Every structure is written in C-alpha cells, then in structure tokens.
Amino acid sequence: QVQLVESGGGLVQPGGSLRLSCAASGSIFSAYVMGWYRQAPGKQRELVATITPGESTNYADSVKGRFTISRDNAKNTVYLQMNSLKPEDTAVYYCKMRTITSDYWGQGTQVTVSS
C-alpha cells in the first residue's frame, strides 16, 4: 500500500518562496517517476514538474526558471522548491507516484499566493 503525504503549503506574498515535501511509504520509492501537479479552483489538474529515478526533470512552461523539483531517495521524499511565486500559482498541490501498474496520489497541500 503506497502512501504519499504532502506538507509545506501555506500563505505567501507574491515574490515569496515555499518548499513542498512529499514523503512516500510502502513502495520502492527510488524506482519510480515522481511528480507534482496542481489544481486551481474551477480548473483541471495540471502537471507542474516530474523527476525520473535518474533525476531527469521536466517542467511546465509556466514554472520553468522558478520551480525546482528534487528527490532524496534515502528519505523517500520528493521536494518542490517554489521561488518568485505569483498569484496564479495559487492551487492545491498534489504529489504523484507512477508505478508500473498504478498512479498514486497524495491528499494535497494548499498554496495561496496573495498580498
């Protein structure tokens, strides 16, 4: 049973920074692609960033140069460092693990960017 638990969300002013964490249990974390997604009110869930077991990364155009995804396999944790935050980054952020057979999601963490 895979469990993903996100943390690190909150309220931040425009231009500020946050670091999200996603701790995984119940699987071989290092073997799978991990990703961060977000869903704003009234919008579909969208990809933010992914990282492969070999640490290749991919980013949505809207966050390139501002967000950085990383992983620590010893801690079974994936991170999302978010800098230069904008009001349009406001959303619930979800962590996802992609295994051979299934996708697993965390419960989400709210990020609100507002002055």
C-alpha positions in Angstrom: 0.0 0.0 0.0 1.6 3.2 -1.2 1.0 6.3 0.9 2.1 9.8 -0.1 1.9 12.7 2.4 2.5 16.3 1.2 3.5 19.2 3.5 4.9 22.7 3.3 2.0 24.6 1.8 0.7 27.9 3.2 0.1 31.5 2.5 2.9 33.6 0.9 3.1 37.0 -0.6 3.8 37.5 -4.3 7.6 37.1 -4.9 8.0 34.8 -2.0 9.1 31.2 -1.7 7.9 27.9 -0.4 9.2 24.4 -0.3 6.8 21.5 -0.6 7.7 18.0 0.5 6.1 14.6 -0.3 7.0 11.6 1.8 6.4 8.2 0.4 5.9 4.9 2.1 5.0 1.4 1.1 7.0 1.1 -2.1 10.4 1.2 -3.7 10.5 5.0 -4.0 13.7 5.2 -5.9 12.4 3.1 -8.8 9.6 5.4 -9.9 8.8 8.7 -11.5 7.6 11.2 -9.1 5.6 14.3 -10.0 4.0 17.4 -8.7 0.6 18.6 -10.0 -1.7 21.4 -9.1 -5.4 22.2 -9.3 -6.8 25.7 -9.0 -10.5 26.4 -8.3 -12.6 25.7 -11.3 -9.7 24.4 -13.3 -8.4 21.0 -14.3 -5.4 19.4 -12.5 -2.2 20.2 -14.4 1.4 19.0 -14.4 3.9 21.2 -12.6 7.1 19.0 -12.7 8.3 15.5 -12.8 11.5 13.7 -11.9 12.7 10.3 -13.0 14.7 7.7 -11.0 17.7 9.0 -12.9 16.8 12.6 -11.8 15.9 13.9 -15.2 13.4 16.6 -14.8 10.5 18.2 -16.7 8.6 21.4 -16.0 5.5 23.1 -17.2 6.4 26.3 -19.1 4.6 28.4 -16.5 7.0 27.4 -13.8 10.3 27.0 -15.6 13.1 29.0 -14.0 11.1 29.5 -10.8 10.4 26.0 -9.5 12.8 23.1 -8.9 11.9 19.5 -8.3 14.3 17.2 -6.5 14.3 13.9 -4.7 16.1 12.3 -1.8 15.9 8.5 -2.2 17.4 7.9 1.2 14.4 9.7 2.8 11.8 8.6 0.3 10.9 12.2 -0.3 10.4 14.4 -3.3 10.6 18.2 -3.0 9.3 21.2 -4.9 11.2 24.5 -4.3 9.0 27.3 -5.5 10.5 30.8 -5.9 9.2 34.1 -7.3 5.6 32.9 -6.6 2.8 34.6 -8.4 -0.9 34.8 -7.5 -1.6 32.5 -10.4 0.4 29.8 -8.6 -2.4 29.6 -6.1 -3.7 26.0 -6.1 -3.8 22.7 -4.2 -0.6 20.9 -5.0 -0.5 17.1 -5.3 2.3 14.6 -5.3 2.1 11.6 -7.6 4.0 8.4 -7.8 3.8 6.5 -11.1 4.5 2.8 -10.8 4.3 0.0 -13.4 0.7 -0.8 -12.6 -0.8 2.3 -11.0 -0.6 6.0 -10.2 -0.8 7.0 -6.5 -1.7 10.5 -5.3 -1.3 12.3 -2.0 -4.1 14.3 -0.3 -2.8 17.7 -1.5 -1.5 20.8 0.2 -2.9 24.3 -0.3 -0.6 27.0 -1.6 -2.0 30.6 -1.6 -0.1 33.5 -3.1 -1.7 36.8 -2.0 -0.8 40.1 -0.6 
